[in-house]
Each structure stands twice: as C-alpha cells, then as structure tokens.
Amino acid sequence: MNTPTADTKPPLLIVIGGPTASGKTRAAVQLAHALGTEVISADSRQFYHAMRIGTARPTREELCGVPHHFLGHLALEETWSAGQFARAAEPVLQAILQQHGTAILVGGSGLYIDALVKGLDALPAGNGKVRTRLQERFRRDGLEALLSELEQRDPASHARIDRSNPHRVIRALEICIITGRPYSEQRSSPRDRTDVRVLRLALEPDRATLYQRIDARVDRMISEGLEHEVRSLHPYRHLNALLTVGYTELFRYFDGAIDRGTAIGLIKQHSRNYAKRQLTWLRRDDTWHRVPPDDVDTMMRIVQAR
C-alpha cells in the first residue's frame, strides 16, 4: 500500500454493500459508468465459475460493458479465504486507482470487504483434517449441531456469527479446535486503511420490498435452470464451495429427504435469513451512508461531496 503525502488527496474507494437481491450490481454498474472506473467483486459465492445461476452472478448484459474483477474465476475445488482474496485484489485495486483515481468494491460478503478495506487478523492457516471432519458433521447433523458446539467453545462468536453461513461457522470452530482458544479472543478491530479514502454506501430497501425481490429472484433462478445446474454439481457436493444456500436445499431434494416445493421454499427462507444477517452486519458500523437501492442520483451526490 502506498501512503499519500500530506499535500495529496488519496484516491477514492467506494464500497457498495447491501443484502442479497438489493440491487448492488446495478448500482455499481451505474456508478462505474458515471465515474469512468472499474468494479472489484467481493461476493465470495460468485467467485466460482460453475455456480452461475445459484449465486445470481451477473450476466454480460447486466455488466453493461463495465470491467468487473473476480467473477467466476475459481474452480469448485479451489478454496479462497478472505486473506487470499485481499492479496489477489490488492494489485488490481492499485491498478484501477492509478488509472482512474476511483475504484468500486461491491459485494455482500462482509468478511471479504473488510479484508481489503481493513486488513485481517493473523489467524492460523486452515487444517484440512479438522475442516473435513466439521464439513462431514455439517452434512450429517446440520448447522445447528455445529452452532451448539460453537456456543460451548466460544459464546461470544456464537452470539454474533452469521448463523446461516456454514463457511463462517466451520471456520470459527476450526480456529477454536486448532488453537484451543475461543475465536473471538483472537480477533481485533482493525481500522480502515489510510492510503485511500473509503466511502461506504449501504443499499437498504424496506423489508417487504426486499423479501419480494428475494422470492422473485429464487423463482427466476428456478426458471433459468437452477435445478439442472445443481444436479450437475451433485458429485461435488462435499466441496466447501457448495455448502451454500440454493445448493444444499436442492441436494436434499435430490436425495429424497424433502420434496421439490419444500426445497424451493427453504431456499427463499434461508435467503431471507441471510439478508437479515447482512443487514445486521451493515448496521454495526455507522460509517455506512444508507441509501435507497435505486437512487443513483443520491449516491452520486454523496460521492461528489466526498
């Protein structure tokens, strides 16, 4: 990171956050067009090439010619941590800032956003045996069993973790087991980096509108062929990337554990639960400017005032 001198104005990093289906991609594209810049995606679910429909990865048409980085670039077998993302995204960010003076970071994965904007705590590397054991337990006993163990080992993490995200729960438990200490005791509160001006825009539709958007998005995924996509990935269901809303429910349907209607209903319910968690994460930090999802004029006024 290059720290600016006292007489220069740091470049601008616009961070667009919001719950799933709130319109983050559309807002990022419109702002990027207006500002003549590029977008870095911090949506960890959209990194995987094979998971196009179930992660609502934007189409070429939806990107409207705006360069986007880190969309569909990973194979299912690859596991990308927030730290790996930040290390890969840093040179891309610097190149965009050098060329355009402004960059846009967009996504609903708060940990990945923080990794690039704040940096990460020095936590231990993953342990393959421990993680595999936890993943097998998740598939056998469900997420509640892991949450119960996390509550015993680390009540503080249990109280604040995204309980609809098995990746986070498994990682927190993995750290507890590897180190013999609560995950929460190993976390700090890093501050924003100082080589850029960070401007956060949080898209917050009203709850009823958001839930309508989520339900409509799931229906659209089904009509676009989500079942075919998930069925084609069934042999890989043990992989970390596929422990994801939209995939786990349909795997259960294909296995005969639930019927089709129940699976679709659970995708909608779990997506709404995930959206609530995302909103909670956003509201923990008062540096976010809260804006209606479709009000790009207000977003531009906030950017220009910065």
PyMOL commands that set and color helices and strands:
alter all, ss='L'
color gray80, all
select helices_A, chain A and resi 24-35+44-47+60-63+82-100+110-117+128-141+143-153+155-160+166-179+183-186+207-224+226-232+234-236+240-242+248-254+260-283+296-305
alter helices_A, ss='H'
color red, helices_A
select strands_A, chain A and resi 12-17+39-41+68-69+102-106+197-203+288-291
alter strands_A, ss='S'
color yellow, strands_A
deselect
rebuild
show_as cartoon
